[in-house]
């Protein structure tokens, strides 16, 4: 993207702020791993394993979590929908994690993990594992197919993320007339 995606603005609110506010509608606890924030209603955690990617961030979050279920999201989902995440959380009984698929690709940063998967995550990490996909291979995962996600999220917007300026522009175009967008300066 060439800049900090968390600081891209949706209206007058950054993607990070929007993510936190959306999560606050369904959870009493919101943790932000890896970046400082001035929000007073959220705990900011320094990534305990900087440079280790999302797997290290997940471990940091699981260690700090007080609640038994952890919704794990990236801040680059401009259409994050708390109700979709809640629907995913309802699928967890009997599983370690609930992970949607977009086509054949798992979306481990738009998923639900049990806090008690921490020992498995730490073991995976201690053996040199760094990919969330690799971690998922060792967990009992409830995969949510794209067809099932369409029933949960008919608009398909919740899994959209932005990694390039072009994706950002496409996302902004999808919202014309419904959401005021501002480009980051």
C-alpha positions in Angstrom: 0.0 0.0 0.0 2.9 2.3 0.6 1.5 3.6 3.8 0.0 2.4 7.1 -3.3 0.9 6.2 -4.6 1.3 9.7 -4.5 5.0 9.2 -6.5 5.1 6.0 -9.7 7.1 6.7 -13.2 6.0 6.2 -15.1 9.2 6.6 -13.4 10.9 9.4 -12.4 7.7 11.2 -9.4 5.5 10.5 -9.7 1.9 9.6 -8.2 0.9 12.9 -10.6 3.1 14.9 -13.5 1.7 12.8 -12.4 -1.8 13.5 -12.2 -1.2 17.2 -15.6 0.5 17.3 -17.2 -2.3 15.3 -15.8 -5.0 17.6 -16.9 -3.0 20.7 -20.5 -3.6 19.6 -20.2 -7.3 20.3 -17.3 -7.7 22.9 -16.4 -6.1 26.2 -12.8 -6.8 25.5 -10.9 -5.5 22.4 -7.1 -5.9 22.1 -4.9 -4.2 19.5 -1.7 -6.1 18.9 1.4 -4.5 17.4 0.5 -0.9 17.3 -0.1 1.9 19.8 -3.4 3.6 19.9 -4.7 6.6 21.8 -8.2 5.0 22.2 -9.1 4.7 25.9 -11.5 1.8 25.6 -9.0 -0.7 24.2 -5.8 -2.4 25.4 -2.8 -1.9 23.1 -0.3 -4.7 23.2 3.2 -4.6 21.9 3.8 -7.7 19.7 5.8 -10.0 21.9 7.4 -11.5 18.8 8.0 -8.5 16.5 8.7 -9.5 12.9 7.1 -12.9 13.3 4.0 -11.9 11.4 0.4 -12.7 12.2 1.1 -15.9 14.1 3.2 -14.0 16.7 0.5 -11.4 16.9 -2.1 -14.1 17.5 -0.1 -15.6 20.3 0.4 -12.2 21.9 -3.4 -11.7 21.8 -4.3 -15.1 23.1 -1.9 -14.7 26.0 -3.6 -11.4 27.0 -7.2 -12.4 26.3 -9.5 -12.7 29.3 -12.4 -14.2 27.4 -12.6 -17.8 26.1 -13.2 -16.9 22.5 -11.1 -14.5 20.4 -12.2 -12.8 17.2 -9.1 -12.2 15.2 -9.3 -9.5 12.5 -6.9 -7.4 10.5 -7.5 -3.7 10.4 -7.6 -3.6 6.6 -11.2 -4.8 6.2 -13.1 -1.6 5.5 -16.5 -3.4 5.7 -15.9 -5.4 8.8 -19.3 -6.5 10.1 -19.7 -7.5 13.8 -22.8 -9.5 13.1 -20.9 -11.6 10.6 -18.2 -12.3 13.2 -20.8 -13.1 15.8 -22.3 -15.6 13.3 -18.9 -17.2 12.9 -18.5 -17.4 16.7 -21.8 -19.3 17.0 -20.2 -22.0 14.9 -17.4 -22.8 17.4 -18.9 -25.5 19.6 -16.7 -28.6 19.2 -13.9 -26.8 17.3 -10.7 -24.9 18.2 -11.3 -22.3 15.5 -13.8 -21.1 12.9 -12.2 -19.9 9.7 -14.0 -18.7 6.6 -12.7 -19.4 3.1 -12.7 -17.0 0.2 -12.6 -19.4 -2.7 -10.0 -21.9 -1.7 -8.1 -19.4 0.5 -8.5 -19.6 4.2 -9.0 -16.2 6.0 -7.2 -16.8 9.3 -7.3 -13.0 10.1 -11.1 -12.9 9.9 -11.7 -15.9 12.3 -12.6 -17.1 15.7 -10.1 -18.9 17.9 -10.5 -20.5 21.4 -8.2 -18.9 23.9 -7.2 -22.4 25.0 -5.5 -23.0 21.6 -2.6 -21.0 23.0 -0.4 -24.0 23.9 -0.8 -25.5 20.4 0.1 -22.1 18.9 3.1 -21.6 21.2 4.3 -25.2 20.4 3.9 -24.5 16.6 5.8 -21.3 17.0 8.6 -22.9 19.1 9.1 -25.4 16.3 9.7 -22.6 13.8 6.2 -22.3 12.4 5.3 -18.8 11.4 2.2 -19.1 9.1 -1.3 -19.0 10.4 -2.2 -21.6 7.7 0.4 -23.9 9.2 -1.0 -23.4 12.7 -4.5 -24.2 11.4 -3.2 -27.6 10.2 -2.7 -28.6 13.9 -6.1 -27.4 15.1 -9.6 -28.8 14.8 -11.0 -26.1 12.5 -14.6 -25.5 11.4 -14.1 -24.3 7.9 -16.8 -22.0 6.5 -17.1 -22.4 2.8 -17.6 -19.5 0.4 -21.2 -20.7 -0.2 -21.8 -20.8 3.6 -20.2 -17.3 4.0 -22.6 -16.0 1.3 -25.5 -17.1 3.5 -23.9 -15.4 6.5 -22.9 -12.3 4.6 -25.0 -12.0 1.4 -23.2 -8.8 0.3 -19.9 -10.5 0.5 -18.3 -7.3 1.8 -17.0 -8.5 5.2 -14.1 -10.4 3.7 -12.9 -7.6 1.5 -9.5 -6.3 2.5 -7.3 -3.7 1.0 -3.7 -4.3 0.2 -3.0 -2.0 -2.7 -4.1 1.5 -3.7 -6.2 -0.1 -6.5 -8.0 -2.3 -4.0 -8.6 0.8 -1.8 -10.1 2.7 -4.8 -12.3 -0.3 -5.7 -13.5 -0.5 -2.1 -14.2 3.3 -2.1 -16.2 3.0 -5.3 -18.3 0.2 -3.9 -19.5 2.5 -1.1 -20.3 5.6 -3.1 -23.5 7.1 -1.8 -23.5 5.1 1.4 -20.3 5.8 3.2 -18.2 9.0 3.1 -14.6 8.1 2.2 -11.6 10.3 2.6 -8.2 9.5 1.2 -5.4 9.5 3.7 -3.1 12.5 3.4 
